[in-house]
Amino acid sequence: MPLPIIADTFRVAIEGSASNGHAWANVLHYRKTGALTYAGAIAILDPILVDHLSTNNGGGTGWNGMAKTTATVNQIRYTPLDGVSASTIITHAIPGVNGAEALPASMAAVVSLRTGLRGPGFRGRVYQGPHVESANDANGSLNATIISAIALQWTAHLAALVGTGVSLVVVHAYHVVNHVVVPMVTPEAHDVTSVSVDPRWDTQRRRLNS
């Protein structure tokens, strides 16, 4: 399905490798102000994203602190949703720093991205992983410390974007008609206002065989 066309909005894919060699990606969307070019917005956002992934902020823990030493972020791919511009790929080498045993690559914590509007079309999800054994509690759920660390890190990311001209958004581009997913006539993007983390593990199936 083709990418939607939404003014001043771009798709961001954080791409990496799990400890077992399988590829993973987290797809996010951001919106820039009309005063910024896409190149200018990427130049602002890229170091903020790298900091989010590799530095503990606001009492939270960066991606690297939760990932095994053999897992990495390899690059970030920025694609303007204008229907014509090519993607910008910026290479990064961000290894995990956690020495604990790796959990299966498909296991992920789910971060819910919430906007000021109600309904499933106005919420987004991030499947964050891969994780290590110490993130798992005795009942097979995420432990409370990890839940808090992820939520605080994402809240700090929202704060870091304030005043930059770039905001994290949820894209509402498709809906279901007669059990078929079809593109919306006018796709929308809405600013993320808060985050929450599900205490249950989920699975990002494309990490099983990628």
LOTOR-770545 format. One record per residue (C-alpha): x, y, z; residue in three letters; residue number from 1. Coordinates in steps of 0.5 Angstrom, whole numbers. Layout:
# LOTOR-770545
+-------+-------+-------+--------+-----+
!     u !     v !     w ! residu ! num !
+-------+-------+-------+--------+-----+
!     X !     Y !     Z !    ALA ! NUM !
...
+-------+-------+-------+--------+-----+
This chain:
# LOTOR-770545
+-------+-------+-------+--------+-----+
!     u !     v !     w ! residu ! num !
+-------+-------+-------+--------+-----+
!     0 !     0 !     0 !    MET !   1 !
!     3 !     7 !    -2 !    PRO !   2 !
!     5 !    12 !     3 !    LEU !   3 !
!     0 !    17 !     5 !    PRO !   4 !
!     1 !    24 !     3 !    ILE !   5 !
!     1 !    29 !     9 !    ILE !   6 !
!     3 !    36 !     9 !    ALA !   7 !
!    10 !    38 !    13 !    ASP !   8 !
!    10 !    30 !    16 !    THR !   9 !
!    15 !    25 !    15 !    PHE !  10 !
!    16 !    18 !    17 !    ARG !  11 !
!    22 !    16 !    21 !    VAL !  12 !
!    24 !     9 !    21 !    ALA !  13 !
!    29 !     7 !    27 !    ILE !  14 !
!    33 !     1 !    24 !    GLU !  15 !
!    37 !    -4 !    27 !    GLY !  16 !
!    39 !   -12 !    29 !    SER !  17 !
!    37 !   -16 !    34 !    ALA !  18 !
!    42 !   -21 !    38 !    SER !  19 !
!    40 !   -27 !    33 !    ASN !  20 !
!    42 !   -23 !    27 !    GLY !  21 !
!    34 !   -21 !    25 !    HIS !  22 !
!    33 !   -14 !    23 !    ALA !  23 !
!    28 !   -10 !    27 !    TRP !  24 !
!    25 !    -3 !    26 !    ALA !  25 !
!    21 !     2 !    29 !    ASN !  26 !
!    17 !     7 !    25 !    VAL !  27 !
!    15 !    14 !    28 !    LEU !  28 !
!    12 !    20 !    25 !    HIS !  29 !
!    14 !    27 !    26 !    TYR !  30 !
!    11 !    34 !    23 !    ARG !  31 !
!    15 !    40 !    22 !    LYS !  32 !
!    13 !    47 !    22 !    THR !  33 !
!    12 !    50 !    15 !    GLY !  34 !
!    18 !    55 !    16 !    ALA !  35 !
!    23 !    49 !    16 !    LEU !  36 !
!    25 !    45 !    10 !    THR !  37 !
!    25 !    37 !    11 !    TYR !  38 !
!    33 !    38 !    11 !    ALA !  39 !
!    32 !    43 !    16 !    GLY !  40 !
!    27 !    39 !    20 !    ALA !  41 !
!    32 !    32 !    20 !    ILE !  42 !
!    38 !    36 !    22 !    ALA !  43 !
!    34 !    38 !    28 !    ILE !  44 !
!    31 !    31 !    30 !    LEU !  45 !
!    36 !    27 !    28 !    ASP !  46 !
!    41 !    28 !    34 !    PRO !  47 !
!    34 !    29 !    39 !    ILE !  48 !
!    33 !    22 !    37 !    LEU !  49 !
!    40 !    19 !    38 !    VAL !  50 !
!    40 !    22 !    45 !    ASP !  51 !
!    33 !    19 !    46 !    HIS !  52 !
!    36 !    12 !    44 !    LEU !  53 !
!    43 !    13 !    47 !    SER !  54 !
!    42 !    17 !    53 !    THR !  55 !
!    38 !    16 !    60 !    ASN !  56 !
!    33 !    22 !    60 !    ASN !  57 !
!    28 !    25 !    65 !    GLY !  58 !
!    29 !    19 !    70 !    GLY !  59 !
!    28 !    14 !    64 !    GLY !  60 !
!    33 !     9 !    61 !    THR !  61 !
!    35 !    10 !    53 !    GLY !  62 !
!    34 !     4 !    48 !    TRP !  63 !
!    41 !     2 !    49 !    ASN !  64 !
!    40 !     1 !    57 !    GLY !  65 !
!    35 !    -4 !    55 !    MET !  66 !
!    38 !    -8 !    50 !    ALA !  67 !
!    44 !   -13 !    50 !    LYS !  68 !
!    51 !   -11 !    48 !    THR !  69 !
!    50 !   -15 !    41 !    THR !  70 !
!    44 !   -12 !    39 !    ALA !  71 !
!    44 !    -5 !    35 !    THR !  72 !
!    41 !     1 !    32 !    VAL !  73 !
!    44 !     1 !    25 !    ASN !  74 !
!    41 !     7 !    22 !    GLN !  75 !
!    35 !    12 !    22 !    ILE !  76 !
!    31 !    13 !    15 !    ARG !  77 !
!    27 !    19 !    14 !    TYR !  78 !
!    22 !    20 !     9 !    THR !  79 !
!    18 !    26 !     7 !    PRO !  80 !
!    10 !    24 !     6 !    LEU !  81 !
!    10 !    29 !     0 !    ASP !  82 !
!    10 !    24 !    -5 !    GLY !  83 !
!    16 !    26 !    -9 !    VAL !  84 !
!    22 !    27 !    -4 !    SER !  85 !
!    27 !    21 !    -3 !    ALA !  86 !
!    29 !    18 !     4 !    SER !  87 !
!    35 !    21 !     8 !    THR !  88 !
!    38 !    15 !    11 !    ILE !  89 !
!    43 !    17 !    17 !    ILE !  90 !
!    48 !    11 !    19 !    THR !  91 !
!    49 !    11 !    27 !    HIS !  92 !
!    52 !     5 !    31 !    ALA !  93 !
!    48 !     5 !    37 !    ILE !  94 !
!    50 !    -2 !    41 !    PRO !  95 !
!    46 !    -4 !    47 !    GLY !  96 !
!    50 !    -4 !    53 !    VAL !  97 !
!    46 !    -9 !    57 !    ASN !  98 !
!    50 !   -16 !    59 !    GLY !  99 !
!    44 !   -20 !    61 !    ALA ! 100 !
!    41 !   -26 !    57 !    GLU ! 101 !
!    37 !   -24 !    51 !    ALA ! 102 !
!    30 !   -25 !    50 !    LEU ! 103 !
!    27 !   -27 !    44 !    PRO ! 104 !
!    28 !   -22 !    38 !    ALA ! 105 !
!    20 !   -22 !    37 !    SER ! 106 !
!    18 !   -20 !    44 !    MET ! 107 !
!    17 !   -12 !    45 !    ALA ! 108 !
!    14 !    -7 !    50 !    ALA ! 109 !
!     8 !    -3 !    47 !    VAL ! 110 !
!     9 !     4 !    48 !    VAL ! 111 !
!     2 !     7 !    47 !    SER ! 112 !
!     2 !    14 !    44 !    LEU ! 113 !
!    -4 !    18 !    45 !    ARG ! 114 !
!    -7 !    25 !    42 !    THR ! 115 !
!   -12 !    30 !    44 !    GLY ! 116 !
!   -17 !    26 !    40 !    LEU ! 117 !
!   -21 !    19 !    42 !    ARG ! 118 !
!   -21 !    13 !    38 !    GLY ! 119 !
!   -17 !     8 !    35 !    PRO ! 120 !
!   -15 !    12 !    29 !    GLY ! 121 !
!   -12 !    17 !    34 !    PHE ! 122 !
!    -7 !    13 !    38 !    ARG ! 123 !
!    -1 !    10 !    36 !    GLY ! 124 !
!     4 !     4 !    38 !    ARG ! 125 !
!    11 !     3 !    38 !    VAL ! 126 !
!    14 !    -4 !    39 !    TYR ! 127 !
!    20 !    -3 !    43 !    GLN ! 128 !
!    25 !    -8 !    43 !    GLY ! 129 !
!    29 !   -13 !    43 !    PRO ! 130 !
!    30 !   -14 !    51 !    HIS ! 131 !
!    34 !   -18 !    56 !    VAL ! 132 !
!    32 !   -23 !    61 !    GLU ! 133 !
!    32 !   -18 !    67 !    SER ! 134 !
!    26 !   -14 !    64 !    ALA ! 135 !
!    22 !   -20 !    65 !    ASN ! 136 !
!    18 !   -21 !    72 !    ASP ! 137 !
!    17 !   -27 !    76 !    ALA ! 138 !
!    10 !   -28 !    72 !    ASN ! 139 !
!    12 !   -27 !    65 !    GLY ! 140 !
!    10 !   -19 !    65 !    SER ! 141 !
!    15 !   -13 !    64 !    LEU ! 142 !
!    18 !   -11 !    71 !    ASN ! 143 !
!    15 !    -5 !    74 !    ALA ! 144 !
!    22 !    -2 !    74 !    THR ! 145 !
!    22 !    -3 !    66 !    ILE ! 146 !
!    15 !     0 !    65 !    ILE ! 147 !
!    17 !     6 !    69 !    SER ! 148 !
!    24 !     7 !    65 !    ALA ! 149 !
!    20 !     7 !    58 !    ILE ! 150 !
!    15 !    11 !    60 !    ALA ! 151 !
!    19 !    17 !    63 !    LEU ! 152 !
!    24 !    16 !    57 !    GLN ! 153 !
!    19 !    17 !    52 !    TRP ! 154 !
!    16 !    23 !    56 !    THR ! 155 !
!    22 !    26 !    56 !    ALA ! 156 !
!    23 !    25 !    49 !    HIS ! 157 !
!    16 !    29 !    48 !    LEU ! 158 !
!    19 !    35 !    52 !    ALA ! 159 !
!    26 !    35 !    48 !    ALA ! 160 !
!    22 !    37 !    42 !    LEU ! 161 !
!    18 !    43 !    45 !    VAL ! 162 !
!    20 !    49 !    41 !    GLY ! 163 !
!    24 !    46 !    36 !    THR ! 164 !
!    19 !    46 !    30 !    GLY ! 165 !
!    18 !    39 !    30 !    VAL ! 166 !
!    13 !    34 !    34 !    SER ! 167 !
!    12 !    27 !    34 !    LEU ! 168 !
!     5 !    25 !    31 !    VAL ! 169 !
!     0 !    20 !    30 !    VAL ! 170 !
!    -2 !    19 !    23 !    VAL ! 171 !
!    -9 !    17 !    21 !    HIS ! 172 !
!    -9 !    15 !    14 !    ALA ! 173 !
!   -13 !     9 !    13 !    TYR ! 174 !
!   -20 !     6 !    15 !    HIS ! 175 !
!   -24 !    -1 !    14 !    VAL ! 176 !
!   -29 !    -1 !     9 !    VAL ! 177 !
!   -33 !    -8 !     9 !    ASN ! 178 !
!   -27 !   -11 !    13 !    HIS ! 179 !
!   -22 !    -8 !     8 !    VAL ! 180 !
!   -17 !    -3 !     9 !    VAL ! 181 !
!   -17 !     3 !     5 !    VAL ! 182 !
!   -13 !    10 !     4 !    PRO ! 183 !
!   -17 !    16 !     7 !    MET ! 184 !
!   -19 !    21 !     2 !    VAL ! 185 !
!   -15 !    26 !     7 !    THR ! 186 !
!   -10 !    23 !    11 !    PRO ! 187 !
!    -9 !    27 !    18 !    GLU ! 188 !
!    -3 !    27 !    23 !    ALA ! 189 !
!    -4 !    29 !    30 !    HIS ! 190 !
!     1 !    31 !    36 !    ASP ! 191 !
!     2 !    26 !    41 !    VAL ! 192 !
!     1 !    29 !    48 !    THR ! 193 !
!     2 !    23 !    53 !    SER ! 194 !
!     5 !    16 !    53 !    VAL ! 195 !
!     3 !    10 !    57 !    SER ! 196 !
!     7 !     3 !    57 !    VAL ! 197 !
!     3 !    -4 !    57 !    ASP ! 198 !
!     5 !    -8 !    63 !    PRO ! 199 !
!     4 !   -15 !    58 !    ARG ! 200 !
!     9 !   -17 !    53 !    TRP ! 201 !
!     7 !   -17 !    46 !    ASP ! 202 !
!    10 !   -19 !    39 !    THR ! 203 !
!    12 !   -16 !    33 !    GLN ! 204 !
!    12 !   -22 !    28 !    ARG ! 205 !
!    16 !   -19 !    23 !    ARG ! 206 !
!    22 !   -20 !    28 !    ARG ! 207 !
!    21 !   -27 !    27 !    LEU ! 208 !
!    24 !   -29 !    21 !    ASN ! 209 !
!    27 !   -22 !    18 !    SER ! 210 !
+-------+-------+-------+--------+-----+
